[in-house]
Amino acid sequence: MQSPRLHLSECLNVAVTAARAAAAILQSHARNRDDLVIDKKTRNDLVSQADRDAEDAIIHMLRQHTPQFGIVAEESGGEDAGAATWYIDPLDGTTNFLAGIPHYAVSIALIAHTGTMVADEQPMLRDTPVVGVVYDPNREELFTAVHGVGAWLNEHRISCSQTVILEESVLATGFPFRDFSFADQYMPTLHEAMRHTRGIRRFGAASLDLAWTACGRYDGYWEMGLSPWDVAAGTVIVREAGGIAEDMHHKDPWPFKGNAYCGNPQIAAALDALIQPHLKHGSVPVSAF
């Protein structure tokens, strides 16, 4: 039986169109932010009508053009299916959005499942992010990547930074805000990073942290307790920009359990070495997925 084959350029075009459509909805809602209906899923985990409307637009477009793929979305759920599955975060940075902080993005990724053919390669040996789109509507910055081809920012090829020494690096992270059960593992790493880098930034949108690492604004990034849709697109963007984006526990093919570290090869290795002594392997909770 022949393995299914993905046409990644076509998938990228669909994802870009869907991301732009969702972003237009978000920006429309942003002009009337005080009128939004906001629900609390759990502590510090909010969802608004903007999230739902943007997600509906993305799903409608993806189902129309790629009905053979599975869909997993932050608000409506879903499951892996077929040769590949779309992972969608319609509004990464909801807290920023609701507070009027202009730092949030639409994130869409395609995960090729084991056995799927990509271009002329051999069948995938493990699930792999192969298309990534992260769109920042406030800066009108579109980050895209295709497995084996490269990564771009607004059609200009990007690459990770050239910083090779941790002490000369600027890192991004995300503090525990919803699940504090792993704080005793995260905080020692933060303290060490504060002492051994040029600075740490926390802007509140994981997809943009990954994208900014891919284009060299950050030298590296790490965070715990994320969801797969937070990191799926950013993973392939970083990898195609010449960087490392992996699971902290070195068990999964991409950091879909929400414990991610990334950077250029030198900084990623140094960051990994910083993280490992503080991990309680097997005890960091998997994201609520």
Buried (B, 14 or more C-beta within 10 A) or exposed (E): EEEBBBEBEEBBBBBBBBBBBBBBBBEEBBEEBEEBEEEEEEEEBBBBBBBBBBBBBBBEBBEEBBEEBBBBBBBEEBEBBBBBBBBBBBBBBBBBBBEEBEBBBBBBBBBBBEBBBBBEEEBBEEBBBBBBBBBBBBEEBBBBBBBEBBBBBEEEEBBBBEBBEBEEBBBBBBBBEEBEEBBEBBEBBBEBBEEBBEEBEEBBBBBBBBBBBBBBBBBBBBBBBBBBBBBBBBBBBBBBBBBBBBBBBEEBBBBBBBBBBBBBEBBBBBBBEBBBEBBEEEEBEEBEB
